[in-house]
Amino acid sequence: MTVCVLTVAFFGGGYFLFTRPHGDALAKADAIVVLGGDPDGRIDYGLDLARQGYADTVVISDAWGDNDREINRACAAGTATLSVICFVPDPFSTRGEAMFTADLAREHGWKHVIVVSWNFHLVRARFIFGQCFDGELTMRPVPRHYDYHLGDWAGVYSYQYRALVKAVLLGC
């Protein structure tokens, strides 16, 4: 009985926290911050949001390394009207990305940023960015479907639960 209750709590909480939609409505912002992770279209989505006029600066976390064609292409995508800033977070985590964004916000006077990541990362990213960044946050998931099986979701939920506890303990 206890195992059943814990399993239902694990998957039910995981669905509520990490699977159901957590994106905010789009609004013009000072910058779009694309968090590092899988090459799942998030870079292009962040650049597309900028081209649609939601911000004139895109900040891209480089989680792929110097030899990745997608990150190199995106980092060179700046124009006269679009600024692209690429960086390697330190520490190499969502916390490092939030700290870097907070520093840029203080430097540039940003009051509102759009943060792009996986849907199942948005609750944790919102928590961490909320600790580090004093301004308004708009959280946007990469528009894609995750065709995961139960075992895949168990891995995602387990990782996100552990990382959320770590975020609570570490702060910004």
C-alpha positions as a Markdown table, in Angstrom:
| # | Residue | x | y | z |
|---|---|---|---|---|
| 1 | Met | 0.0 | 0.0 | 0.0 |
| 2 | Thr | 2.8 | 2.5 | 0.9 |
| 3 | Val | 4.6 | 1.7 | -2.3 |
| 4 | Cys | 1.4 | 2.5 | -4.3 |
| 5 | Val | 0.9 | 5.8 | -2.4 |
| 6 | Leu | 4.5 | 6.8 | -3.0 |
| 7 | Thr | 4.3 | 5.9 | -6.6 |
| 8 | Val | 1.1 | 7.9 | -7.2 |
| 9 | Ala | 2.6 | 10.8 | -5.3 |
| 10 | Phe | 5.8 | 10.7 | -7.3 |
| 11 | Phe | 4.1 | 10.6 | -10.7 |
| 12 | Gly | 1.2 | 12.8 | -9.7 |
| 13 | Gly | 3.5 | 15.5 | -8.3 |
| 14 | Gly | 5.9 | 15.1 | -11.2 |
| 15 | Tyr | 3.0 | 15.6 | -13.7 |
| 16 | Phe | 1.8 | 18.7 | -11.8 |
| 17 | Leu | 5.3 | 20.2 | -11.4 |
| 18 | Phe | 7.1 | 19.2 | -14.5 |
| 19 | Thr | 4.7 | 18.0 | -17.3 |
| 20 | Arg | 1.6 | 20.2 | -17.3 |
| 21 | Pro | 2.2 | 23.5 | -19.1 |
| 22 | His | 3.9 | 26.2 | -17.1 |
| 23 | Gly | 4.6 | 28.8 | -19.8 |
| 24 | Asp | 3.5 | 32.4 | -19.3 |
| 25 | Ala | 1.9 | 34.7 | -21.9 |
| 26 | Leu | 4.4 | 36.5 | -24.1 |
| 27 | Ala | 5.1 | 40.2 | -23.6 |
| 28 | Lys | 7.8 | 42.5 | -24.7 |
| 29 | Ala | 10.9 | 42.2 | -22.6 |
| 30 | Asp | 14.4 | 43.6 | -22.3 |
| 31 | Ala | 16.1 | 40.2 | -23.2 |
| 32 | Ile | 15.4 | 36.6 | -24.1 |
| 33 | Val | 17.5 | 34.1 | -22.1 |
| 34 | Val | 17.9 | 30.7 | -23.7 |
| 35 | Leu | 19.0 | 28.1 | -21.2 |
| 36 | Gly | 21.5 | 25.4 | -22.1 |
| 37 | Gly | 20.5 | 21.8 | -22.6 |
| 38 | Asp | 19.4 | 19.5 | -25.4 |
| 39 | Pro | 19.6 | 20.8 | -28.9 |
| 40 | Asp | 15.8 | 20.7 | -29.1 |
| 41 | Gly | 15.0 | 23.9 | -31.0 |
| 42 | Arg | 15.2 | 26.3 | -28.0 |
| 43 | Ile | 17.9 | 28.4 | -29.6 |
| 44 | Asp | 15.9 | 29.0 | -32.8 |
| 45 | Tyr | 12.8 | 29.6 | -30.7 |
| 46 | Gly | 14.6 | 32.2 | -28.7 |
| 47 | Leu | 15.9 | 33.9 | -31.8 |
| 48 | Asp | 12.5 | 33.7 | -33.5 |
| 49 | Leu | 10.9 | 35.4 | -30.5 |
| 50 | Ala | 13.4 | 38.2 | -30.8 |
| 51 | Arg | 12.7 | 38.5 | -34.5 |
| 52 | Gln | 9.0 | 38.8 | -33.7 |
| 53 | Gly | 9.8 | 41.8 | -31.6 |
| 54 | Tyr | 9.7 | 40.4 | -28.0 |
| 55 | Ala | 13.2 | 41.7 | -27.3 |
| 56 | Asp | 16.2 | 43.0 | -29.1 |
| 57 | Thr | 18.8 | 41.0 | -27.1 |
| 58 | Val | 19.1 | 37.2 | -26.9 |
| 59 | Val | 21.3 | 35.7 | -24.3 |
| 60 | Ile | 22.3 | 32.1 | -25.0 |
| 61 | Ser | 23.9 | 29.7 | -22.5 |
| 62 | Asp | 26.5 | 27.6 | -24.3 |
| 63 | Ala | 26.1 | 24.1 | -23.0 |
| 64 | Trp | 27.4 | 22.5 | -26.2 |
| 65 | Gly | 31.0 | 23.7 | -26.6 |
| 66 | Asp | 33.0 | 25.5 | -29.2 |
| 67 | Asn | 32.6 | 22.9 | -31.9 |
| 68 | Asp | 28.8 | 22.9 | -32.0 |
| 69 | Arg | 27.6 | 24.3 | -35.3 |
| 70 | Glu | 24.2 | 25.3 | -33.9 |
| 71 | Ile | 25.6 | 27.4 | -31.1 |
| 72 | Asn | 28.3 | 28.9 | -33.3 |
| 73 | Arg | 25.6 | 29.9 | -35.9 |
| 74 | Ala | 23.4 | 31.4 | -33.2 |
| 75 | Cys | 26.2 | 33.3 | -31.6 |
| 76 | Ala | 26.9 | 34.9 | -34.9 |
| 77 | Ala | 23.2 | 35.8 | -35.6 |
| 78 | Gly | 23.5 | 39.3 | -34.2 |
| 79 | Thr | 22.5 | 42.2 | -36.5 |
| 80 | Ala | 22.2 | 45.9 | -36.3 |
| 81 | Thr | 18.9 | 45.4 | -34.5 |
| 82 | Leu | 19.5 | 42.2 | -32.7 |
| 83 | Ser | 22.2 | 41.7 | -30.1 |
| 84 | Val | 23.2 | 38.1 | -29.3 |
| 85 | Ile | 25.3 | 37.3 | -26.2 |
| 86 | Cys | 26.7 | 33.8 | -25.7 |
| 87 | Phe | 28.3 | 32.7 | -22.5 |
| 88 | Val | 29.3 | 29.6 | -20.5 |
| 89 | Pro | 27.7 | 29.6 | -17.1 |
| 90 | Asp | 29.7 | 29.5 | -13.9 |
| 91 | Pro | 28.8 | 27.4 | -12.1 |
| 92 | Phe | 27.7 | 25.2 | -15.1 |
| 93 | Ser | 24.1 | 25.0 | -14.0 |
| 94 | Thr | 20.7 | 26.9 | -14.1 |
| 95 | Arg | 22.0 | 28.8 | -11.1 |
| 96 | Gly | 25.0 | 30.0 | -13.1 |
| 97 | Glu | 22.7 | 31.0 | -15.9 |
| 98 | Ala | 20.5 | 33.0 | -13.5 |
| 99 | Met | 23.5 | 34.6 | -11.8 |
| 100 | Phe | 24.9 | 35.7 | -15.2 |
| 101 | Thr | 21.5 | 37.0 | -16.3 |
| 102 | Ala | 21.2 | 39.0 | -13.0 |
| 103 | Asp | 24.6 | 40.5 | -13.6 |
| 104 | Leu | 23.7 | 41.5 | -17.2 |
| 105 | Ala | 20.4 | 42.9 | -16.0 |
| 106 | Arg | 22.1 | 45.2 | -13.5 |
| 107 | Glu | 24.6 | 46.2 | -16.1 |
| 108 | His | 22.0 | 47.0 | -18.8 |
| 109 | Gly | 19.1 | 48.1 | -16.6 |
| 110 | Trp | 16.9 | 45.2 | -17.6 |
| 111 | Lys | 13.6 | 44.8 | -15.7 |
| 112 | His | 12.0 | 42.0 | -17.6 |
| 113 | Val | 13.4 | 38.8 | -19.3 |
| 114 | Ile | 11.9 | 35.9 | -21.1 |
| 115 | Val | 13.5 | 32.6 | -20.1 |
| 116 | Val | 13.3 | 29.7 | -22.6 |
| 117 | Ser | 13.8 | 26.1 | -21.6 |
| 118 | Trp | 12.1 | 22.7 | -21.5 |
| 119 | Asn | 8.6 | 22.7 | -20.1 |
| 120 | Phe | 9.6 | 20.3 | -17.4 |
| 121 | His | 12.4 | 22.6 | -16.3 |
| 122 | Leu | 10.4 | 25.8 | -16.0 |
| 123 | Val | 9.2 | 25.4 | -12.4 |
| 124 | Arg | 12.8 | 25.0 | -11.2 |
| 125 | Ala | 14.1 | 27.6 | -13.5 |
| 126 | Arg | 11.5 | 30.1 | -12.3 |
| 127 | Phe | 12.4 | 29.4 | -8.7 |
| 128 | Ile | 16.1 | 29.9 | -9.3 |
| 129 | Phe | 15.8 | 32.9 | -11.5 |
| 130 | Gly | 13.3 | 34.4 | -9.0 |
| 131 | Gln | 16.1 | 34.1 | -6.3 |
| 132 | Cys | 18.7 | 35.8 | -8.5 |
| 133 | Phe | 16.9 | 38.2 | -10.7 |
| 134 | Asp | 14.8 | 41.1 | -9.2 |
| 135 | Gly | 12.8 | 41.8 | -12.3 |
| 136 | Glu | 9.8 | 40.3 | -14.1 |
| 137 | Leu | 10.1 | 36.8 | -15.5 |
| 138 | Thr | 8.2 | 35.3 | -18.4 |
| 139 | Met | 8.9 | 31.6 | -18.6 |
| 140 | Arg | 8.4 | 30.0 | -22.1 |
| 141 | Pro | 8.8 | 26.3 | -22.9 |
| 142 | Val | 10.3 | 25.1 | -26.2 |
| 143 | Pro | 7.2 | 24.4 | -28.3 |
| 144 | Arg | 7.7 | 20.7 | -28.8 |
| 145 | His | 6.1 | 17.3 | -27.8 |
| 146 | Tyr | 8.1 | 14.9 | -25.6 |
| 147 | Asp | 7.2 | 11.3 | -26.7 |
| 148 | Tyr | 8.5 | 9.8 | -23.5 |
| 149 | His | 7.6 | 6.5 | -22.0 |
| 150 | Leu | 6.8 | 6.0 | -18.3 |
| 151 | Gly | 10.5 | 5.1 | -17.5 |
| 152 | Asp | 11.7 | 8.2 | -19.3 |
| 153 | Trp | 9.3 | 10.4 | -17.2 |
| 154 | Ala | 10.4 | 8.6 | -14.1 |
| 155 | Gly | 14.0 | 9.7 | -14.9 |
| 156 | Val | 13.0 | 13.3 | -15.7 |
| 157 | Tyr | 10.9 | 13.6 | -12.5 |
| 158 | Ser | 13.6 | 12.1 | -10.4 |
| 159 | Tyr | 16.3 | 14.5 | -11.7 |
| 160 | Gln | 14.0 | 17.5 | -11.4 |
| 161 | Tyr | 12.9 | 16.7 | -7.9 |
| 162 | Arg | 16.6 | 16.3 | -6.8 |
| 163 | Ala | 17.6 | 19.5 | -8.6 |
| 164 | Leu | 14.7 | 21.4 | -7.1 |
| 165 | Val | 15.8 | 20.4 | -3.6 |
| 166 | Lys | 19.4 | 21.4 | -4.4 |
| 167 | Ala | 18.1 | 24.8 | -5.6 |
| 168 | Val | 16.2 | 25.4 | -2.4 |
| 169 | Leu | 19.3 | 24.5 | -0.4 |
| 170 | Leu | 21.8 | 26.6 | -2.4 |
| 171 | Gly | 19.9 | 29.7 | -3.1 |
| 172 | Cys | 21.4 | 32.2 | -5.5 |
